Amino acid sequence: MSATAGVIGSGSFGTAVANLLAENLPVRLYIRNPEAFLAAQQGRRSAGQVLHPKVTPCAHPEDLHDCTYWFLMVPSQALDEVWPIMDKVSGEDKVLVHGIKGLYPLAENPFGFVTVSEAIQVRTAWKHIGCLAGPNLAREIALGKPAATVVASLDDRVLQEIPPLLKSPRFQVLLGHDLRGIELCGVLKNIMAIASGALHQLELGENAKALLINRAMVEMVHLGLHLGGKLPGFLGVAGLGDLIATCSSPSSRNFTVGAWLAQGKTLDEVIRLMEETAEGIATTERVYRLAEEKGWKAPITKMVYKVLYEDLPVETALQRLMKLPLSTDVDFV
């Protein structure tokens, strides 16, 4: 029997990944919402995307039990609901890759949180684990525009077997061995994208955007190294590449959060308006509190936190960032 891929999570990115995989092997897409499942089954559409003929919508996770390759594409806030499902289907012969750019709270960890791969190791019996990270705006992937991702893992089997399942003439797949660092890239850039969306909304220009992206890169590296990542990943597709994409595109959920905040919307209003989870909102709070506790320099994170949670006006936050006493351009190489 040929291998089959199972995708848990039928949002825009999960559906885009399912369609990519379907170019190389049969795919089963688990759709939890009954109405969304009927739309996918009868109308062959999910999250606004036409499903590839090799994608089979499934209403029950049990329908995916014999899949060899699993792709977990749910928001980090939904992980506690997913653990029982993942435990039931784990096995030595199976591989699990996630595309979640968030953190999982874990009180017993010294940082108070772990990466999603670490959470999978703690909460389930899965052994072969990896992640997807990079400039993977779901809307562009769904339209067939060129893109790339990094498959990161500490497991050789993941690095060998997953890339051929995703590769296509329009989608490159690179390998990463620093799993923690590459996951942190995807997590931290969401904070920076909120700031960039706000700056864009205020029409402050391309010079200001370039300055923000550069300072965001420096801050991501500093935070990432403190959190146990390694420098190369932050300079690659999952780091700098993803940062540029999400800080430049209105298709980015976190960029949209920043733009709406700059329009004067409150955090509660933003959350109500979001059709899908913007991971950067929760991530900002977790990283800010840790940086304050540890005394780490994180000026952009600090300002984004104050805008999100302390009602600091966006204009004031950007003015404070411009007044920071900086003298050294790059200090991490």
N, C-alpha and C positions, 0 to 999 in steps of 0.2 A: 504494500500500500504506500502511495506517495505521501510525502510530508505535507502537512497542512499548517497554516498559521492561524492563530486565534487572536483577535484584537478585542480587548476590554476597554470600552470607552468610545462612544460614537459621536463625540463632538467634532469640531471642524478638523482638528489635527488627527484625531483617531481615524476619521473617515478618509482623510487624505493618505494616511499611512496604509490603510487597508487597500485602497486603490493602487498604491505603488506596489505593495506586496503581490497583488493579484496579477501583475504582469509576469510574475515568476512562479507562482504556486497558488493553489486554492486557498481562500481565506474565509474564515467565519467571523462575523462582526457581531459582538454581543451588544444589544440595544436594550437598555433597562426600561426606558419609558414606553408603555404600551402603544401610545399614539405614534411615537416616532418609529416604533417597530413596524406598525401597520403601514406607515408611509414608505418605509424602506422595502417591505415585502411586496406591497402592491404597486407602488409607484417607482420603485428602484431608485430612491433618493434618500440621502442621509445628510444632515447638517447643510442642506442646500446643494449637495454635490450628487451628480449621477453616479450610481454604483457600477463598478466594473462587473462584467458578466460573471467573473469568477469569485465575486464576493457574495456570500450567503448570509443574509441577516438572521440572527438567532435571538429568541426571546428569553432563553434560559442559559445560564453559564454551563450547565451540564452538557449542553449541545456542543461544547468546545473541548470536552474532557480528553479526547484522544489527539488533540493538536500537539505537534512537536515543538513549535515555536510560538511563544506568547509575547504579545506586545501590550503593555499596560499604559493606557492613555487617559487616565482620569485625573481630576484635580487632586492636589495633595490633601485637601480637606476631606476627600472621600475615601482615603486609604483605610481608615478603620472599618468601613463597610466592606471593603474589598478583601481584607485578610482572610476571612473564612472561605471565600471562593478560591483564593490562590492556594491556600493550604490543601484543599481537597484535590487539586489537580496537579500538585507538584510531583516531580519524579526525577530520578537520576538521568533519564534519557531526554529531558526537556530543557529548553532554554527560555529564559525570561528577560526581556528587554523593556525598559520603560522610557517614556518621553516626557516625564514630569519635571518641570523646572520650578520646584518648590522645596521646602524643608518640612521635616516631620518632627513635631515636638517630642522630646524624650527627657524627662526630668533627671534621670540618672546619668545622662551624658554631661561631661564637664561644661559643654557649651549650651546645654539646655535643648539642643536639637541635633538631628542627624540628617545626612543626605537620604534621599529615597532609597538608593541601593542598600545603604546601611540599615534602613528601616526594614526592608524586605528580608535581610539576613536575620534581624532580631525577631521579627514577628512571624516569619514563615519558615518552611523547610526547604525553600529553593536554594540550589547550589550554583547553578550556571546563570549568572546575573550580569547585565550590562545596561547601558543607557544610550539614548540618542541625544545629541546636542548640536546646536549650530543655528545658522540663520534659516529657520524652517517656518516661515510665515505660511500658515495653512492655505490661505486664499491663493497665494501664488503657486504653491505646489498643485493645488486642485486645478488651476488653469494651465498646468503643464509648462510653467516657466522654469528656466534652469535654476537649480539649487544644489546644495550639498549638505551633508550631515557628518558628524563624527560618531562612530560606534566606539564607545569606551568600555573597557572591562579589564579585570585582572585575570580573566579566564580565557585561555587560548581557544577553547571551543567557540565561545561567543565571537571572538575576533575573526575566526576562520569561517564560521557558518552563516553569520548574520549579513555581512556585506553583500554577498551574491543575491540574497533575497530582496534587497532594496534597490540595487543598482538598476539604472535605466539610462538611455541616451541623454536624458535631461536631469538626472539625479546622481550626483557623485557621492561616494561613501569613503570617508577616510577613517583611519584607525587611531585610537588613543589608548595609552596604557595607564595614564594617571586618572583613574576613574573618579576619585574624589575631587581632584582639581577641575576636571571637565564638567562634572555636575555643578560645582560651585560657580563656574562661569555662567551657566544657564540660570542659576539662582540670582546672582548678584546683578546681572545686567538688567533684570526687571526693575530694580530700584532706579537705575540710571535712566531707563526708558520713561519712567514717570516724570522725572525732571525734564527730559528732552521734550516730551509732549507739551509740558507747560510752557517751555521756552518757545516752542514752535507756535503755539496758540497766541502768544504775545507778539509775534512777528519781530523778533529781535535779531533776525538775520543769520546768514550762513557762517560768518566769523564766530558769532556767539555759539552756534551749534557745534562747530569744529572744536572750539575751546572746551565746551562741556564734554564732548565725547572723549577728548584727550584726557581731561582731568578725571572723568569717569573710569577710563582705562587704568590710570594710575591708582585710583582708589580701589578698584576691583582687585588689582594685583596685591596691594597691601593687605586688604582684608582676606583675600584668598590664601596668601602665604601664612597669615596668622591662623587660618582655619585648617591648614594642613595640605593645601594644594601646592602644585609645582608650577614654576613660571611658564614653561613652554606652552601649556594648554591655554593660558590666558592670551598668548600672542597669536594663536591659531584661529581656525574657523569657528570653534565653539566659544572662543573668548572675544577677540577683536571683531571677528566676522559677525557673530550674533549681535554684539553691541552696536555695530554700525547699522545693521538691519532694523533692530528694534528701536533705536534712537532716531530713525529717519522715516519710519513708515506709519501712517495712520491705520494700517492694517494690524498693527501691534496693539493688543489689549491694554498693555501697561502704558504705552504712548497715549492711547485714548484717555486713560484715567487722568494723566497729567493735563491733557488738553481740556478736559471737562472741569478739572479743578481750577484751571486758569480762567475759565468762563464764569467762575463764581459758584459752581455747584458744590454742595457739601459732600463729605465722604458717604453719608447714607444715601444721598441721591445718586451718586456714582454707582454704588453697589447695586441699587435697584435697577439702574439703566443697563448694567452689563449683562449681556446675554450669556456669556461664559466667564469663568473665573479668571481674574487678573491676579496671578500669583504674587506680584510685587507688593500688593497691599499688606498681606500678612508677613511677607519676607522683610519688609522695611521695619516693622515693629520688632521682629526677632533680632535682626542684625543690629539695629540701633541700640537696643537694650544691652546686648552683649558688648558692643563697642564702647558704650558708656561705662559698663562694669569693668572692662579690661583697660580702658584708657587708650583705645586705638583711635587714630585719626580717621574720621570718616565724614568729612564736611557735607558731601552731597547727600549721603544717607541721613545725616542729622537734619538737614533742611527739608528733605522729603518727608521725614517723620513729622516734623513740626507742622507742615502743611496738611498732612493727612489727619493727624491726631490732636493737634493743638490749635487748629484753625488759623495758623499763620498765613497771611496773604501771600500768594505766589510771588507777586512783585517784590515784596519785602525779602522773601527767601532768596531770590535771585540777586538782589542788591547786596545782601550779606555775603553771598558767595563771591561776588566780584570784589568785595573789600578785604578778602582774606589776604594776609601777608605772605605771599608766595615769593620764593626766590630761586629755588631749584626746579628745573624742568622735569628731568627723569632721575630718580634716585634708587631704582631697583635693579639696575644692571651694572 
